[in-house]
Amino acid sequence: MIIDHSSNYIHIPRPIVAVAKEFPPGHVTPLHQHSRSQFLYASSGVMTVRTDKGIWVVPPLRAVWIPAKTPHEIEVSRHLSMRTLYIDPKTFSGPSTECCVIAVSPLLRELVLYAVNLPHPYSLGGAEERLLTVLLDQIASVDVDSLELPIPEDPRLKKIYDHLSATPSDTRTLDEWGHILGATGRTLARRFRLETGMSFGQWRQQVRILEALRRLGMNEPVTTVAIELGYDSPSAFISMFKRTLGETPGRYFK
């Protein structure tokens, strides 16, 4: 059953409704959707957003954009301070027509924190409305991060996804998976490219980078994360992390 948990907010006659919420570690908000688009910002903590199309991991100082009427669930890795903007899709189409993770600049962060302290409803025609217009301009111009894991639909690929989600350190090749699933490695490779837009190697690395973000966001040591994700050494893991996200783990989370 899909439930709209924002029913107390969506009917407020304003294009943006901002809400601050706190969630404990392990909290799961079950599958639901909203008639408004959502901008979910993790001011602290890490959350994982899932839809039937993919998975997005949202570490601190990142946000996830969820278009209106997108069924999704949210899992909290550690205590989460979530700042949510419910945005009328007729007013603002957002940075993407699909879910995406976006970087939050210092200015955007301050505007979001300002917005969650506004009354419901806020006054029109004054400074509050003008600042929220600037907030939407900032969201429209943000950079989209590559923090998505597309979920394939092919039943054979789904079995690989289910296994690697639980055991991301598995290093089996597609040929080896083919022997298990009754398909050639070439067929599986073609299906991966078709359904995810990535090679199997790129997709498996994305599984690992998202799991790494989730664990590092819970303050697990880099060495532990590297070993449990199947890397030969912490330096090999750090090199991959920097190559993928442009920063070492330490600098990224600062």
ChimeraX attribute file (.defattr): number of C-alpha atoms within 10 A of each C-alpha:
attribute: neighborCount
match mode: 1-to-1
recipient: residues
	/A:1	5
	/A:2	12
	/A:3	12
	/A:4	14
	/A:5	14
	/A:6	15
	/A:7	11
	/A:8	8
	/A:9	17
	/A:10	19
	/A:11	11
	/A:12	13
	/A:13	12
	/A:14	18
	/A:15	18
	/A:16	29
	/A:17	24
	/A:18	22
	/A:19	20
	/A:20	15
	/A:21	10
	/A:22	11
	/A:23	18
	/A:24	13
	/A:25	15
	/A:26	13
	/A:27	15
	/A:28	16
	/A:29	14
	/A:30	16
	/A:31	17
	/A:32	18
	/A:33	21
	/A:34	22
	/A:35	18
	/A:36	24
	/A:37	23
	/A:38	27
	/A:39	22
	/A:40	23
	/A:41	31
	/A:42	21
	/A:43	19
	/A:44	18
	/A:45	25
	/A:46	28
	/A:47	33
	/A:48	19
	/A:49	23
	/A:50	21
	/A:51	18
	/A:52	13
	/A:53	16
	/A:54	16
	/A:55	22
	/A:56	23
	/A:57	27
	/A:58	29
	/A:59	29
	/A:60	22
	/A:61	20
	/A:62	21
	/A:63	29
	/A:64	27
	/A:65	23
	/A:66	27
	/A:67	24
	/A:68	20
	/A:69	14
	/A:70	19
	/A:71	19
	/A:72	21
	/A:73	18
	/A:74	19
	/A:75	19
	/A:76	21
	/A:77	22
	/A:78	20
	/A:79	17
	/A:80	24
	/A:81	20
	/A:82	21
	/A:83	22
	/A:84	23
	/A:85	22
	/A:86	23
	/A:87	25
	/A:88	19
	/A:89	16
	/A:90	9
	/A:91	11
	/A:92	15
	/A:93	15
	/A:94	20
	/A:95	21
	/A:96	12
	/A:97	11
	/A:98	12
	/A:99	24
	/A:100	23
	/A:101	25
	/A:102	24
	/A:103	20
	/A:104	23
	/A:105	15
	/A:106	10
	/A:107	11
	/A:108	18
	/A:109	21
	/A:110	12
	/A:111	17
	/A:112	24
	/A:113	17
	/A:114	15
	/A:115	24
	/A:116	17
	/A:117	12
	/A:118	14
	/A:119	10
	/A:120	15
	/A:121	13
	/A:122	17
	/A:123	12
	/A:124	10
	/A:125	8
	/A:126	9
	/A:127	10
	/A:128	14
	/A:129	17
	/A:130	11
	/A:131	14
	/A:132	17
	/A:133	13
	/A:134	14
	/A:135	20
	/A:136	19
	/A:137	15
	/A:138	17
	/A:139	20
	/A:140	14
	/A:141	11
	/A:142	15
	/A:143	13
	/A:144	17
	/A:145	15
	/A:146	14
	/A:147	22
	/A:148	22
	/A:149	22
	/A:150	21
	/A:151	20
	/A:152	21
	/A:153	16
	/A:154	12
	/A:155	10
	/A:156	17
	/A:157	20
	/A:158	13
	/A:159	15
	/A:160	15
	/A:161	20
	/A:162	12
	/A:163	12
	/A:164	16
	/A:165	15
	/A:166	10
	/A:167	15
	/A:168	21
	/A:169	17
	/A:170	14
	/A:171	13
	/A:172	8
	/A:173	11
	/A:174	20
	/A:175	16
	/A:176	13
	/A:177	18
	/A:178	17
	/A:179	11
	/A:180	11
	/A:181	17
	/A:182	9
	/A:183	15
	/A:184	15
	/A:185	17
	/A:186	12
	/A:187	12
	/A:188	21
	/A:189	18
	/A:190	14
	/A:191	20
	/A:192	23
	/A:193	15
	/A:194	12
	/A:195	15
	/A:196	18
	/A:197	13
	/A:198	18
	/A:199	17
	/A:200	19
	/A:201	14
	/A:202	14
	/A:203	20
	/A:204	20
	/A:205	18
	/A:206	20
	/A:207	23
	/A:208	26
	/A:209	23
	/A:210	21
	/A:211	19
	/A:212	23
	/A:213	24
	/A:214	23
	/A:215	18
	/A:216	19
	/A:217	21
	/A:218	16
	/A:219	13
	/A:220	13
	/A:221	10
	/A:222	18
	/A:223	14
	/A:224	13
	/A:225	21
	/A:226	20
	/A:227	14
	/A:228	16
	/A:229	20
	/A:230	15
	/A:231	17
	/A:232	11
	/A:233	12
	/A:234	15
	/A:235	13
	/A:236	11
	/A:237	24
	/A:238	19
	/A:239	14
	/A:240	17
	/A:241	20
	/A:242	14
	/A:243	11
	/A:244	15
	/A:245	14
	/A:246	12
	/A:247	15
	/A:248	16
	/A:249	19
	/A:250	10
	/A:251	9
	/A:252	15
	/A:253	14
	/A:254	7
